[in-house]
Amino acid sequence: MSETNPVSPLRQRMIEDMAARKLNPHTQRSHIYSCKRFAAWLKRSPDTATPDEVRRFQLHLVEGDASICNRNRIMTGVRFLFRVTLRRHDLAAEIWHIKEPQKLPPVLSPEEVKRVLTMATSLKARAMLTLAYGCGLRASEVVRLRACDIDCREPFWRDNST
């Protein structure tokens, strides 16, 4: 016979709340894991937590090796427990998210652009690289370019009405 671990009433209620809201099974597992982690840090049931303990847990995650994304994910699960299952809006209000810094795309220096253009093996390759760089095209956009995409009649800045 296989032994089954009994589910605590709090966890069962949280599972029911998540199922009632039709949360994705992956999200449900993530929220349960987050609350287990909080309870392990707390060393008791999360329903006995105080606002100061919630704050200290967040600081523990920030000071630890948890990435910003992982920390926010954990605290989202804990917030669900407080707001929905326990209806402890005072504790849910203590939870804050860290904004992830936006990563800027790498930009080539003028010297690097010159080096790339001089590495072109043919006039066609150099023209494509110059066009891509000058227009800010992505590699996938350059690959799909066709001759009919280029309007070579009159430059658009000329006014032919005079």
Number of C-alpha atoms within 10 A of each C-alpha: 3 4 5 6 6 7 9 10 9 15 15 13 16 22 19 13 17 21 13 9 9 11 13 11 11 9 14 18 13 16 24 21 15 22 24 18 16 23 17 12 13 16 9 11 14 22 14 9 15 13 14 11 17 20 14 13 18 21 12 14 17 15 10 10 10 13 13 16 12 13 20 21 17 23 23 20 21 25 24 20 28 23 15 15 19 17 12 15 12 12 22 21 12 15 18 13 13 10 9 10 7 6 6 6 6 6 8 11 9 9 9 11 15 12 11 14 17 11 11 14 9 10 9 10 13 16 13 17 19 16 13 16 16 9 9 11 13 10 11 8 10 15 11 8 11 8 7 7 8 8 9 9 6 9 8 9 6 7 8 7 4 3
